[in-house]
Amino acid sequence: MVVQADNLAYLAELPDASFTMIYIDPPFNTGKVQTRRTLTTKPVEEGEGDRVGFAGKSYSSVLAQLSSYSDTFEDYWAFLEPRIREAHRLLAEDGTLYLHLDWREVHYAKVMCDMIFGRECFLNEIVWAYDFGAKSTKRWPTKHDNILVYVKNPDQYYFNTDEVDREPYMAPGLVTAEKAARGKLPTDVWWHTIVSPTGKEKTGYPTQKPLGLLRRMIAASTREGDWVLDFFAGSGTTGAAAAELGRRFVCIDQNPPAIKVMKKRLNTVGVRKAKLLTEMGENVSAVYDKHKSARAIEKRIEAETAVLEARRKERAERKRAKQQRLAEQAAVAPAMGAE
Ligand SMILES: C[S@@+](CC[C@H](N)C(=O)[O-])C[C@H]1O[C@@H](n2cnc3c(N)ncnc32)[C@H](O)[C@@H]1O
């Protein structure tokens, strides 16, 4: 399902704990001018304060001036923090957040997520390494992104590598032929090409991420039928990977060109139509611009699926009856000719 909305306003409508996985790839420059402020925290007595952070300790947030941070960062923090809080609320007990960033923001965001989730909920930092484009000769060329992985509950999160694609061993001669043929499970460093500017995967959306990355995350952190959310959806890479793997998805973006690309890519229909496009049991994709909750959508999808299924059965019955009529006529015709 694709939703056109400002994500913060829209997320507030969704019920707690409804997603098994959330992937987000937020823009760094939000283009918003925010009042100048930064957030710092100070430890307080247990049970007090407005957040629980490192090792379950309580913290109280205070606004402070930290002039050493740039305005851009302050804006970014103010933009991202309430959205990460919503992500935390929306994750199911066995759920996982993948927060896709780059070297400029990742360290600040790590501190923010430690505060919101608790440090014990930090699972991994995935480094997505690629090698493409111009290279600086004044420093080491920066050719990687960082994906922070947080779980809602470190004792209950879902993680299963059975469906995860495997990689070739770097030194296949050092393992048995059988192991070499099977490949190895990826580590937290993922070498993967960027979306090729001339390849089939390309949608034309400028910040499109490779499907291969999303497939891997979704395969490991969700089961078939689970709900996956991306509220900075862009070209809908998360929706495409989720659909491919039989997971249900909600993709939110506020930008009309993103919605246009997603409609085409995810085989969806016009805003507000909420019409099912595929046969029952396959992907169900619709575009909404307003609804009450993920469960309400699910109910609506079920109801519409039932209507479509009834229509499909009617059509099949009409076709069968017609074929039977034709067969009976064909049987009668030669008999009449023989008379
Ligand atoms: C970096 S792009 C995401 C690209 C995506 N991962 C992909 O593979 O195509 C970030 C997206 O966030 C959207 N965005 C930014 N602020 C938003 C907001 N407040 N609400 C909803 N979408 C927003 C932008 O329109 C943009 O499409």
The ligand as an ORCA input file, in Angstrom:
! r2SCAN-3c Opt
* xyz 0 1
  C      16.425      9.330      0.325
  S      14.797      9.287     -0.289
  C      14.310      7.597     -0.093
  C      14.725      6.719     -1.245
  C      14.234      5.297     -1.130
  N      14.928      4.564     -0.098
  C      14.376      4.552     -2.443
  O      14.969      3.466     -2.507
  O      13.875      5.069     -3.448
  C      13.904     10.120      0.964
  C      12.442     10.341      0.680
  O      11.814     10.894      1.827
  C      10.743     11.715      1.389
  N      10.407     12.630      2.498
  C      11.142     13.614      3.016
  N      10.502     14.194      4.040
  C       9.312     13.536      4.179
  C       8.207     13.675      5.072
  N       8.206     14.595      6.037
  N       7.152     12.843      4.904
  C       7.152     11.902      3.924
  N       8.165     11.732      3.054
  C       9.242     12.534      3.187
  C      11.304     12.415      0.155
  O      10.252     12.842     -0.680
  C      12.134     11.302     -0.480
  O      11.414     10.616     -1.468
*
